[in-house]
Amino acid sequence: MAVPIEDSLDLHAFAPRDIPSVVESYLEEALKRDFAEVRLVHGKGKGVQRAVVQGLLDGHPLVQRFFDAPAERGGWGATVVILRR
């Protein structure tokens, strides 16, 4: 599936098993397109996808830092990622 590269990616459209590869590809493309920051929307639910996504980001070579989005951008249902320049 081709994913448009914007500054936000809603992960609800992907099967949980595909999330790691989707996030990896998305971060690589976002960096190529010179994005400084992106937002990954994983939903709130029980926090399982949030843990998976943030686990992937922790220590990732393309990620400078990440944090839960502010309330107006999804709160803990989304993660803001600051990319390394």
ABEGO torsion letter per residue (X at the ends): XBBBBBABBBAAABBAAAAAAAAAAAAAAAAAAGBABBBBBAEAEAGAAAAAAAAAABGBAABABBBBBBAAAGEAABBBBBBBX
